[in-house]
Every structure is written in structure tokens, then in C-alpha cells.
């Protein structure tokens, strides 16, 4: 009997929390990570991000996702 092989998903395909950049709109403030779209099973504690003016950027200290306020 041969050992089972595990096929790894390609980056961004089926990989939980693979997104590393999020555009945030003013109506979505306050911004926080993890977002509702991220998988919960491997999520970290919720962190609020300091986005106040258009163009502001903040990086999550746990997962490194970059958040940018676009409008």
C-alpha cells in the first residue's frame, strides 16, 4: 500500500485567509482584522486598525494583511 499524498492548494485557491491586501471604504469603518470574509477556524483575536483619512494604511500585527482606506 502506497502512502497517501496530500495535494496542496495553489496560493489563493482555497487557502483560508490568503488575501494579504484589503481595500476599506468609509462606510466599513471601523476596520478590523480578521474580517467577516476570513475563515474563523484559523483566525486570530480581533484587532481594530487606525484608518481615518483616505489613503491611510495599516497592517494587521497578527497576520500581516495590509488594509487601505480607499474612500
Protein Blocks (a to p, Z undefined) as FASTA:
>chain_A
ZZdddddddehihpahkbfbdcddfklpccddddfkbcfklcccddddddfbghiacddf
klopacddfZZ
